[in-house]
Structure formats: C-alpha cells, structure tokens
Amino acid sequence: MSYDDVEIEDMEWNEEIQAYTYPCPCGDLFQITKEDLRLGEEIANCPSCSLYITVIYNMEDFQNDTKKKNNQPKSSQAVAVA
C-alpha cells in the first residue's frame, strides 16, 4: 500500500537528478522521472527507505511532450568561416 497519493502538480522538478521529487518522512525525497511517467509508471520510490507514493497525473501530458520533442527540428550550430 502506497504511503500517499500525490498530484504531479504538488511535486517539484529537480533539474540536477532529472526527476520529480516529493519530501519523504525519512528526510529524503520520493523520485520519479519523466521517462517513467511516459511509460505509464505511477510509483515514486524513496531511495533511502521502503516507502513509495502513487503519483496522480495525466499520462497524455507526458506522451504529448515526447511527440513535440520528436517533431522539433534539429538545432543548428553556427559555423565560423575564415
């Protein structure tokens, strides 16, 4: 049984670890990546203890994010000409 049900909007994006996080009672953070969410995963684990939470989110929001990234043109780099 999950420790709690948490809305994705209540979680924070952590750029350093590239994951959504939420405070765990043990003092660490529950973590779940965007890739996990795209794959339909809804369980965010705490790396320091056995607790986990159920993340409530709209899976389509993350699937659409992938489609947008795939449709964006590749970035170009400036080239110096001598």
ABEGO torsion letter per residue (X at the ends): XBABBBBAAABBBBAAAGBBBBBBAAGBBBBBBAAAAAAGBABBBBAABABBBBBBBBAAAAAAAAAAAAABBBBBBBBBBX
